[in-house]
Structures are given as structure tokens and as C-alpha cells.
Amino acid sequence: MQTPYEILGERGIRDVVAEFYRLMDSEPAYEEIRAMHTPDLGPVSEQLSLYLISWMGGPPVYTERNGSMCITAAHRGLGLASRHSQQWLDCFAQALQPRDDAELLQKMLLPALRRITDMLERSAA
């Protein structure tokens, strides 16, 4: 079975992340999580791209550029609740939709991303 990185490649991951933030910036359903970000989404888009490239089975570009990261510490103070997690996951699922392999990628990625968002919610409590 291929890794998500083998399916998407770096360009595909960057395209999904760009669509994710375009949706977050434009869709009313995501305005609450959009408000948790700075006005310029460029830097966070780059960081998420690097993180996902590594997390999805690609080269360790995130740690090479930034060192290690504690994901819970990076999100501490945002007051994340289950509705925020669901908005994030919905936005990510929607960002995958334009792809022909969207259903496969959603099955591969969304359960693991749900575990991460659950962990972030617990650490925020």
C-alpha cells in the first residue's frame, strides 16, 4: 500500500494545503477556526505543508528546517473544542475533494487526523 506522500507527492500536499487555507479563508463554515490564525496565512500554510510532507511519509523537511515540535504545545492557548476539531477536519476533507483519489485519501488520513485533533482537545482542557 502506498503512503499518502507517495500518492500526493510534495506538490499534491502543497496543493491540498493551499486549498485548505483558501477554504478556511472564504467559507463561513470555517470562520471560527480562521479567526484563530493571523491575517497572513502564508507562513502557517508553509509550516503545515512541511509538517504534512513529513507526517505523510515523505522526507523529514519539517524537522530539518524547524527542529522537533510538540504539537500540543504549538496549539496550547487556542481553547480548542470539539467543534473546532470538526471544522478543521471538515475543511481538510473538503480540500481533498477536487482530487480523483479524494475518497481513498480521506479514508487514509481523516482517522489519523481525528486522533490528533482529539489529543489537542484533551490538552486544551
C-alpha positions in Angstrom: 0.0 0.0 0.0 1.3 3.5 -0.9 1.8 6.2 1.7 -0.2 9.4 1.3 3.1 11.0 0.4 3.6 8.5 -2.5 0.1 9.2 -3.7 0.2 13.0 -3.4 3.9 13.9 -3.6 5.1 17.3 -2.3 3.3 19.3 -5.0 0.0 17.5 -4.2 0.4 18.1 -0.5 1.1 21.7 -1.1 -1.9 22.0 -3.3 -4.2 20.4 -0.7 -2.9 22.8 2.0 -3.4 25.8 -0.3 -7.0 24.7 -1.0 -7.4 24.0 2.8 -6.4 27.6 3.7 -8.4 29.1 0.7 -11.5 27.4 2.0 -10.8 28.4 5.6 -10.3 32.0 4.4 -13.5 32.1 2.3 -16.1 29.7 3.7 -18.4 30.9 6.5 -18.4 27.4 8.0 -14.8 27.8 8.9 -14.7 31.4 10.2 -14.3 30.3 13.8 -11.1 28.4 13.1 -10.0 31.1 10.6 -10.2 33.6 13.5 -7.5 31.6 15.4 -4.9 32.4 12.7 -3.0 35.6 11.8 -4.3 37.6 8.9 -1.4 36.3 6.7 -1.9 32.6 6.1 1.3 32.2 4.1 3.6 31.2 7.0 1.2 28.8 8.6 0.5 27.3 5.2 4.2 26.7 4.6 4.5 25.1 8.1 1.5 22.8 7.6 2.9 21.8 4.2 6.3 20.9 5.7 4.7 19.1 8.6 2.3 17.0 6.4 5.1 16.2 3.9 7.0 14.5 6.7 3.9 13.1 8.5 2.6 11.5 5.3 5.7 9.6 4.7 7.9 12.0 2.9 11.3 13.4 3.8 11.8 15.0 7.2 11.6 18.5 5.8 9.8 19.9 8.8 12.4 18.9 11.4 15.2 19.7 9.1 14.0 23.3 8.9 12.4 23.8 12.3 13.7 21.1 14.7 11.2 19.0 16.6 7.8 20.2 17.5 5.4 19.4 20.3 2.1 19.6 18.5 0.1 20.1 21.8 2.4 23.0 22.9 2.0 24.6 19.5 -1.7 24.7 19.9 -1.9 25.4 23.6 -3.9 28.6 24.4 -6.2 28.4 21.5 -9.1 26.9 23.5 -9.7 24.1 21.1 -13.1 22.4 21.5 -14.7 19.6 19.6 -16.5 22.0 17.2 -13.1 23.4 16.2 -11.7 20.0 15.5 -14.7 19.1 13.4 -14.4 22.4 11.4 -10.7 21.6 10.8 -11.4 18.1 9.7 -14.3 19.1 7.5 -12.2 21.8 5.9 -9.4 19.3 5.3 -11.8 16.7 3.8 -13.3 19.4 1.6 -9.8 20.5 0.4 -9.2 16.9 -0.8 -12.5 16.9 -2.8 -11.1 18.2 -6.1 -8.8 15.2 -6.4 -9.8 12.0 -8.2 -8.5 10.0 -5.3 -10.3 12.0 -2.6 -12.2 9.1 -1.1 -9.0 7.0 -0.7 -7.1 9.9 0.8 -9.9 10.7 3.2 -10.1 7.1 4.4 -6.3 7.1 4.9 -5.9 10.5 6.5 -9.1 11.5 8.4 -9.0 8.8 11.1 -5.4 9.7 12.0 -6.1 13.4 11.8 -9.1 12.8 14.1 -6.8 11.2 16.7 -4.5 14.2 16.5 -7.4 16.7 17.0 -8.8 14.6 19.9 -5.4 14.8 21.5 -5.3 18.6 21.0 -8.7 19.0 22.6 -7.7 16.9 25.6 -4.5 19.0 26.1 -6.6 22.2 25.9 -8.9 21.1 28.7 
